[in-house]
Amino acid sequence: MSALLARFADLLGVTQQELLDAVQEHTAPQQDSKRVALTVEEAARRLGVGRTTMYALVASGEVQSVQIGRLRRVPVQALDSYLAACTQASASTVALAA
Protein backbone atom coordinates (compact mmCIF):
# COMPACT_ATOMS: atom_id res chain seq x y z
CA MET A 1 0.00 0.00 0.00
CA SER A 2 2.82 2.37 0.89
CA ALA A 3 4.53 1.71 -2.44
CA LEU A 4 1.31 2.52 -4.30
CA LEU A 5 0.92 5.73 -2.32
CA ALA A 6 4.52 6.68 -3.10
CA ARG A 7 3.95 6.01 -6.81
CA PHE A 8 0.78 8.14 -6.94
CA ALA A 9 2.49 10.96 -5.05
CA ASP A 10 5.44 10.79 -7.44
CA LEU A 11 3.15 10.84 -10.50
CA LEU A 12 1.30 13.86 -9.12
CA GLY A 13 4.50 15.64 -8.15
CA VAL A 14 3.57 15.97 -4.47
CA THR A 15 4.81 14.46 -1.24
CA GLN A 16 3.06 11.47 0.29
CA GLN A 17 1.89 13.63 3.19
CA GLU A 18 0.42 16.24 0.82
CA LEU A 19 -1.45 13.49 -1.01
CA LEU A 20 -2.76 12.03 2.26
CA ASP A 21 -3.86 15.51 3.41
CA ALA A 22 -5.69 16.13 0.12
CA VAL A 23 -7.49 12.79 0.31
CA GLN A 24 -8.49 13.41 3.92
CA GLU A 25 -9.74 16.92 3.10
CA HIS A 26 -11.98 15.63 0.31
CA THR A 27 -13.40 12.74 2.29
CA ALA A 28 -14.15 14.65 5.53
CA PRO A 29 -17.38 16.36 4.27
CA GLN A 30 -18.90 12.95 3.58
CA GLN A 31 -18.68 12.15 7.30
CA ASP A 32 -20.52 15.41 8.15
CA SER A 33 -23.37 14.55 5.79
CA LYS A 34 -24.77 12.07 8.36
CA ARG A 35 -24.99 14.69 11.10
CA VAL A 36 -28.34 16.37 11.69
CA ALA A 37 -26.98 19.51 13.37
CA LEU A 38 -23.84 21.53 12.77
CA THR A 39 -21.90 24.15 14.66
CA VAL A 40 -22.35 27.68 13.36
CA GLU A 41 -18.86 27.51 11.85
CA GLU A 42 -19.61 24.21 10.09
CA ALA A 43 -22.87 25.65 8.77
CA ALA A 44 -20.97 28.67 7.44
CA ARG A 45 -18.48 26.42 5.62
CA ARG A 46 -21.33 24.36 4.18
CA LEU A 47 -23.05 27.49 2.83
CA GLY A 48 -19.75 28.98 1.70
CA VAL A 49 -20.15 32.15 3.75
CA GLY A 50 -18.06 33.70 6.48
CA ARG A 51 -18.46 32.93 10.15
CA THR A 52 -19.66 36.47 10.93
CA THR A 53 -22.29 36.30 8.18
CA MET A 54 -23.53 32.98 9.50
CA TYR A 55 -23.79 34.31 13.05
CA ALA A 56 -25.77 37.29 11.68
CA LEU A 57 -28.15 34.96 9.82
CA VAL A 58 -28.69 32.93 13.00
CA ALA A 59 -29.12 36.04 15.18
CA SER A 60 -31.68 37.54 12.79
CA GLY A 61 -33.64 34.29 12.64
CA GLU A 62 -33.16 33.90 8.88
CA VAL A 63 -31.48 30.58 9.62
CA GLN A 64 -33.06 28.63 12.45
CA SER A 65 -30.88 27.23 15.19
CA VAL A 66 -31.31 25.39 18.45
CA GLN A 67 -29.59 25.66 21.78
CA ILE A 68 -28.49 22.41 23.37
CA GLY A 69 -27.23 23.24 26.83
CA ARG A 70 -24.68 25.97 26.25
CA LEU A 71 -24.12 24.99 22.62
CA ARG A 72 -25.72 26.60 19.55
CA ARG A 73 -26.40 24.21 16.67
CA VAL A 74 -27.84 24.70 13.19
CA PRO A 75 -29.97 21.81 11.93
CA VAL A 76 -29.00 20.71 8.42
CA GLN A 77 -32.68 20.99 7.53
CA ALA A 78 -32.58 24.70 8.49
CA LEU A 79 -29.85 25.27 5.90
CA ASP A 80 -31.93 23.50 3.28
CA SER A 81 -34.97 25.63 4.17
CA TYR A 82 -32.92 28.84 4.04
CA LEU A 83 -31.51 27.98 0.62
CA ALA A 84 -34.96 27.05 -0.68
CA ALA A 85 -36.34 30.40 0.51
CA CYS A 86 -33.43 32.27 -1.10
CA THR A 87 -33.90 30.37 -4.35
CA GLN A 88 -37.63 31.10 -4.37
CA ALA A 89 -37.06 34.80 -3.67
CA SER A 90 -34.41 34.95 -6.39
CA ALA A 91 -36.70 33.27 -8.91
CA SER A 92 -39.54 35.71 -8.23
CA THR A 93 -37.16 38.68 -8.59
CA VAL A 94 -36.01 37.37 -11.96
CA ALA A 95 -39.64 36.89 -13.04
CA LEU A 96 -40.45 40.50 -12.09
CA ALA A 97 -37.46 41.80 -14.05
CA ALA A 98 -38.48 39.96 -17.22
Buried (B, 14 or more C-beta within 10 A) or exposed (E): EEEEEEEEBEEEEBEEEEBEEEEEEEEEEEEEEEEEBBBBEBBBBBBEEEEEEBBEBBEEEEBBBEEEEEEBBBBBEBBEEBEEEEEEEEEEEEEEEE
